[in-house]
């Protein structure tokens, strides 16, 4: 699992919300597409050059992909959080740059629908900051375990008879191999217990 259990409610809530939004936009009619396109192009001039139905399909595809990334356990919290942070920053850019949506930083009645998306920014940044929950100590222990595993494999190859002269050398290497395996197992147990 590439995230903490405590991330599940955050990712599930935001992911389901965004996935639903994307699926709804996927089958938007021409009038809806033109409305969304007009709203976005007022804030982001580069959008003006895109045909409204194509813009809405691309927006829907992006939301579907982001929602799925948040819901899939194989996607790390850091990556899903980065996508969510970028997406919500774009939404909040609409809020900040569109006239009539705010008075100072406080939303007007028309701005509440977009201003509330600040919660997505909060979830996204939290996921990025917390990442997969691996502390430096855990990552260090995992690297140590990997080194011990490689050493064990080398010792096993030697113990199998490659270049050995006597039985006593074989016995010593088998003992070293056993010790290295125990050390690797202990290090891995410590790393995954966090």
C-alpha positions as CSV (number, residue, x, y, z in Angstrom):
1,X,0.0,0.0,0.0
2,X,1.5,3.3,-1.0
3,X,-0.3,5.5,1.5
4,X,-1.3,5.6,5.2
5,X,-4.7,4.2,6.3
6,X,-5.4,7.7,7.6
7,X,-5.3,9.0,4.0
8,X,-8.2,6.7,2.9
9,X,-11.0,9.1,4.0
10,X,-9.3,12.1,2.4
11,X,-8.6,10.4,-0.8
12,X,-12.0,8.7,-1.0
13,X,-14.0,11.9,-0.3
14,X,-12.0,14.0,-2.8
15,X,-11.7,11.2,-5.4
16,X,-15.4,10.3,-5.4
17,X,-16.3,14.0,-5.7
18,X,-13.9,14.7,-8.6
19,X,-14.7,11.5,-10.4
20,X,-18.4,12.2,-10.3
21,X,-17.8,15.8,-11.5
22,X,-15.7,14.5,-14.5
23,X,-18.3,11.8,-15.4
24,X,-21.1,14.5,-15.3
25,X,-19.1,16.8,-17.6
26,X,-18.2,14.0,-20.0
27,X,-21.8,14.0,-21.5
28,X,-22.3,17.8,-21.3
29,X,-24.4,19.4,-24.0
30,X,-23.3,22.3,-26.2
31,X,-24.8,25.0,-24.0
32,X,-23.1,23.6,-20.8
33,X,-19.8,23.3,-22.7
34,X,-20.0,26.9,-23.9
35,X,-20.9,28.2,-20.3
36,X,-17.9,26.3,-18.8
37,X,-15.6,27.4,-21.6
38,X,-16.7,31.1,-21.2
39,X,-16.2,31.0,-17.5
40,X,-12.7,29.4,-17.8
41,X,-11.6,31.6,-20.7
42,X,-12.4,34.7,-18.8
43,X,-9.7,33.8,-16.3
44,X,-7.3,31.7,-18.4
45,X,-7.0,33.4,-21.8
46,X,-5.2,30.4,-23.4
47,X,-8.5,28.5,-23.2
48,X,-10.2,30.9,-25.7
49,X,-8.4,29.1,-28.5
50,X,-10.0,25.7,-27.7
51,X,-13.4,24.7,-29.0
52,X,-15.9,24.5,-26.1
53,X,-16.9,20.8,-26.5
54,X,-13.2,19.8,-26.8
55,X,-12.4,21.9,-23.7
56,X,-15.1,20.2,-21.7
57,X,-14.1,16.7,-22.8
58,X,-10.5,17.4,-21.8
59,X,-11.6,18.9,-18.5
60,X,-13.8,15.8,-17.9
61,X,-11.0,13.4,-18.8
62,X,-8.7,15.2,-16.4
63,X,-11.2,15.1,-13.6
64,X,-11.9,11.4,-14.2
65,X,-8.2,10.6,-14.2
66,X,-7.6,12.6,-11.1
67,X,-10.6,11.1,-9.3
68,X,-9.4,7.6,-10.2
69,X,-5.9,8.3,-9.1
70,X,-7.1,9.4,-5.7
71,X,-9.3,6.3,-5.4
72,X,-6.7,3.7,-6.5
73,X,-4.5,2.4,-3.7
74,X,-1.6,1.8,-6.2
75,X,-1.1,5.5,-6.7
76,X,1.1,7.1,-4.0
77,X,-0.4,9.8,-1.8
78,X,2.3,12.2,-2.9
79,X,1.5,11.8,-6.6
80,X,-2.3,11.9,-6.1
81,X,-1.9,14.9,-3.7
82,X,0.2,16.8,-6.2
83,X,-2.4,16.3,-8.9
84,X,-5.2,17.4,-6.5
85,X,-3.2,20.4,-5.4
86,X,-2.6,21.6,-9.0
87,X,-6.3,21.0,-9.9
88,X,-7.6,22.9,-6.8
89,X,-5.2,25.7,-7.4
90,X,-6.7,26.1,-10.9
91,X,-10.2,26.2,-9.4
92,X,-9.1,28.8,-6.8
93,X,-7.5,30.8,-9.6
94,X,-11.0,31.1,-11.1
95,X,-12.2,32.3,-7.7
96,X,-9.5,34.9,-7.3
97,X,-9.4,36.3,-10.9
98,X,-13.1,36.3,-11.8
99,X,-14.9,39.6,-10.9
100,X,-17.9,39.3,-8.7
101,X,-17.0,36.1,-6.9
102,X,-15.4,37.8,-3.9
103,X,-15.2,40.9,-1.8
104,X,-11.7,41.0,-0.5
105,X,-11.0,37.4,0.2
106,X,-14.6,36.7,1.4
107,X,-16.8,35.0,-1.2
108,X,-19.9,36.7,-2.6
109,X,-23.1,34.6,-2.9
110,X,-22.0,33.7,-6.5
111,X,-18.4,32.9,-5.3
112,X,-19.3,30.4,-2.6
113,X,-19.6,27.5,-5.1
114,X,-16.0,27.9,-6.1
115,X,-14.5,29.2,-2.8
116,X,-15.6,26.0,-1.0
117,X,-13.1,24.1,-3.2
118,X,-10.4,25.4,-0.9
119,X,-11.0,22.1,1.0
120,X,-9.5,20.3,-2.1
121,X,-6.4,22.4,-1.8
122,X,-6.1,21.5,1.9
123,X,-6.5,17.8,1.2
124,X,-4.0,17.9,-1.7
125,X,-1.3,19.7,0.2
126,X,-1.8,17.4,3.2
127,X,-1.3,14.4,1.1
128,X,1.9,15.9,-0.5
129,X,3.3,16.9,2.8
130,X,2.6,13.6,4.5
131,X,3.4,11.5,1.5
132,X,3.3,7.8,1.9
133,X,3.9,8.2,5.6
134,X,7.4,6.7,5.4
135,X,9.8,8.5,7.8
136,X,13.5,8.9,7.1
137,X,14.2,6.1,9.5
138,X,11.9,3.6,7.7
139,X,13.5,4.4,4.3
140,X,17.0,4.0,5.8
141,X,16.0,0.7,7.4
142,X,14.6,-0.5,4.0
143,X,17.9,0.4,2.3
144,X,19.9,-1.5,5.0
145,X,17.6,-4.5,4.5
146,X,18.2,-4.5,0.8
147,X,22.0,-4.3,1.3
148,X,21.8,-7.2,3.8
149,X,19.7,-9.2,1.2
150,X,22.3,-8.7,-1.5
151,X,25.1,-9.7,0.9
152,X,23.1,-12.9,1.8
153,X,22.8,-13.8,-1.8
154,X,26.5,-13.4,-2.4
155,X,27.3,-15.5,0.6
156,X,24.9,-18.2,-0.6
157,X,26.5,-18.3,-3.9
158,X,29.9,-18.8,-2.3
159,X,28.5,-21.4,0.1
160,X,27.2,-23.4,-2.8
161,X,30.8,-24.3,-3.5
162,X,32.2,-21.6,-5.8
163,X,35.9,-21.3,-5.0
164,X,35.9,-23.0,-1.6
165,X,38.7,-25.1,-0.5
166,X,37.6,-26.8,2.7
167,X,34.5,-27.8,4.6
168,X,35.3,-25.4,7.4
169,X,35.1,-22.5,4.9
170,X,31.8,-23.8,3.7
171,X,30.5,-24.0,7.3
172,X,31.7,-20.5,8.1
173,X,30.0,-19.1,5.1
174,X,26.7,-20.9,5.8
175,X,26.9,-19.4,9.3
176,X,27.5,-15.9,7.9
177,X,24.6,-16.4,5.5
178,X,22.2,-17.4,8.3
179,X,23.3,-14.4,10.3
180,X,22.8,-12.0,7.3
181,X,19.4,-13.5,6.6
182,X,18.3,-12.9,10.3
183,X,19.7,-9.4,10.1
184,X,17.8,-8.7,6.9
185,X,14.5,-10.1,8.3
186,X,14.9,-8.0,11.5
187,X,15.6,-4.8,9.5
188,X,12.6,-5.4,7.2
189,X,10.4,-6.2,10.2
190,X,11.5,-2.9,11.8
191,X,10.9,-1.0,8.6
192,X,7.4,-2.3,8.0
193,X,6.3,-2.0,11.6
194,X,6.3,1.8,11.4
